[in-house]
Amino acid sequence: MSVQSVLETNKQSGRGTLVGYFPAGYPTVEDSIAAFVALAQNGCDILEVGVPYSDPVMDGLVIQKATEKALENGFKLSQLFEVIRGVREQVDTPMLVMSYYNPVLRYGVERFADELKQAGAQGMITPDLIPDEASKWLESADKHDLDRVFLVAPSSSDERVSANTKASRGFVYSVSTMGITGERAEVDKLAREVAGRVSSIGSAPTCVGVGVSTGAQVRDVNTFADGAIVGTALIAAYESNGLDGLIEKTRELASGLG
Amino acid sequence: MSQKLGEQVGPYFGQYGGRFVPEPLIAALDQLSQVYEAARKDPKFQEELAELHRTYTGRPSIITEAQRFAAVTGGLRVFLKREDLNHTGSHKINNVMGQALLAKRMGKKRIIAETGAGQHGVASATAAAYFGLDCVVYMGEVDTERQALNVARMKLLGAEVVAVKTGSRTLKDAINEALRDWVANVETTHYLLGTVAGPHPFPTMVRDFHSIIGKESKEQMLELTGELPAAVAACVGGGSNAIGIFHAFLDDPDVQLWGFEAAGDGIDTPMHAATLSRGVPGVLHGAMSYMLQDEDGQTSESHSISAGLDYPGVGPEHSWLKDLGRAQYHGVTDSEAMEAMKLLSQTEGIIPAIETAHALAGIPHLAKILPAGASVLVNLSGRGDKDMETAGRYFGLLGA
């Protein structure tokens, strides 16, 4: 099933959508495969597969530490595809890779897209690649029919909201607040405004991320957007209580769905 | 290509440059580009900056001919552009005063900066004190230890210094942390980036603020020798002092341009920071440029005895100049740089920063290429006071 059709189906049914982030290779390749399967089996509708990177400027401390750990444990980019295949063998849940640009560029954008498709992923979220700089990726994503998810932020001008939305396929990543990833007590009211601006363009659904960490917030976000993205809270739960902690947290988040 | 090299502006320098940053920062970069473009054309801004340089920075900086140094390094004529005599002790103040004025224009009351050796952090803290701005300086934990005196200077100037404890805990990670702060506080905060790297407009803007070094030097050299130098030399980390002195000479093809990078233990070892000699193009900190990375696109850790050159990236304009063959880049090891530091100290009574010593260590190399007696202009980008602990340990000078 495609990302967009999951979002549309869940919207029509009134369920809403939960997108779960976890780093590939954290703490090991095998563990991360088990974690993604657990996310899928306990309420996540879309999986966001993070690529560990040495310089993650959009991420808060929890994700930084987790991805650093994966790299310390020897994660190689080729193992990303191993993780995707391993998950795909067990569940049908759509998968989007989340990668900073340089690992993709170094691997070869076209080669990366080709292998992503073959491994069974649906597309990629690019936190530090804006459409203006993305000509190679746009071309390869089209060639391999992959989703390309760009960010829109509270600070984005109307022109940029429109351009980034039109360049996106799958969904548009609405950044809920001006800041990096991490748990926040309240999802910023800016989130509603950003998601509204994306929705008014009307060409792609939008999911809201950054700061979303509870079932109540997942419920709230799904009243004004097409889905909620959670990362840090899942990693924190995994760190404190392993796979059981991750499952418990995923269920708590999914309790916010209809 | 009919356009002059010196007229090139961002966002792109050939295939290099651009804006590879998260979307939340784009609005701030757009605003900065607009404000900078307006300021660049505004005679009032230029006058204000020139006045600051005259009455506060201490410009124009003088040129000293280093005759005793030249005599033992191959017989060239060596001219030192004395950026070490600027207020705060390095070229960094040129850019900082320019950007602080821009921050004022944008109505931003808080500046953040990254620093490696601490020179840019000190310059930023200085400008913040002068203009009455809040200032936070991000510095890798490793660097706060090896540059403890500069930490104290920044604090005395009223800045907050944050030790960055993630990644390699050096300059690269300090930039990451500054970018994270900027994402969260972009409406009130200006990121006062200290080198010619980063997303557009920083490489162009920071270059412009430092291009005064080359402009002054060119006139001074013509006055002193009646001709242009045969070569211009500078050390290259991120590349700001090098671009600053190169820029005025880009369209003088008879003037060779030489950048000396930190080769650490040697460019054939893993312990170096010779980005242009040993790197490959990639994206780091918002720009496409040469960088040190592994086969997976993970940034490699750099190594240099000099904290200011210990950076695995370099400004995009240098990458462009390298590919064009207009500038040449050469590695200098830790030990060559330290010997050059000692040599200049003992032949000229000028203690250079270890960063700067890399350019001085390149002189014997140039002496092999250039005719005897040819003139070389060296950017003496900073003074070595901050490096006394490192030098003291290296040469065994501590204690009576």
Interface residues (C-beta under 8 A of the other chain):
Chain A: Y53 S54 D55 P56 V57 M58 G60 L61 Q64 K65 E68 L71 K76 L77 Y101 N102 P103 V104 L105 R106 Y107 P127 D128 L129 I130 D132 E133 F150 L151 V152 A153 P154 S155 S156 S157 R160 N164 V175 M178 G179 I180
Chain B: G18 R19 F20 V21 P22 E23 P24 L25 I26 A27 A28 D30 T166 G167 K172 D173 N176 L179 R180 V183 A184 N185 V186 E187 G282 V283 L284 H285 G286 Q293 E295 D296 G297 Q298 T299
